Amino acid sequence: MDGESRASPPAATSMALRSSAGSVSFYDVAISRGGVMFFADHVSAFAHIGEALRAGGRLVFVCPRPAPTDGEERQALGLLASLVGGDHAVDTSVAAAMASLSDPRRITSVLGAAGFEEITSVPVTAATRWGGDAADAVDFFVSRAQGPPVTDRTRAAMADVFRPYEAPEGVLLRAGVWVVSARRPRRSRPGSAAGARTSAGRPPAARRAR
């Protein structure tokens, strides 16, 4: 995905399709850095992405792992939630989408149904960027919440939560992700989602997955 690795709504996500052969219909690899969770129909979306890949082409993406109770991100978010109180709730639709591919068994099931093989999900702990500084991180957190306006006093307290995580690169919280890799079959399998959509022989159009 192009852009910051913030937890973004669907409108802010995109997928890069890269080819080593110039202007062609089939691509070597499709890469997403934190956007695929927001697909409304994962199987259908991944099958369409598979259409744009050459036989043997790769799909690689990053998606969140369940947060450990002692993790930096979970601890910070717990403190922030206690500060804003019960009148503010994180958008449940966004939260549900973020967790939609957190189980590697579901990842394997979805990608398999979409026609991919050689599916792996590798656990990685990495820094997620929440903003340029503490105040920017507060703005981002508040933008994801529902409820009355947050007072300046509360914002200042929230900024204090983020301040220990400020770095030259921005506010960074360590969190767990899956680095997922899969490959389109070198030969279409009868009955697979990808094979069914390409059996007519029409070349897939180059696309950006939103």
Secondary structure, 3 states (H helix, E strand, C coil): CCCCCCCCCHHHCCCEEECCCCCCCCEEEEEEECCHHHCCCHHHHHHHHHHCEEEEEEEEEEEECCCCCCCHHHHHHHHHHHHHCCCCEECHHHHHHHCCCCCHHHHHHHHHHCCCEEEEEEEEEEEEEEECCHHHHHHHHHHCEECCCCCHHHHHHHHHHHHHHEECCEEEEEEEEEEEEEECCCCCCCCCHHHHHHCCCCCCCCCCCC
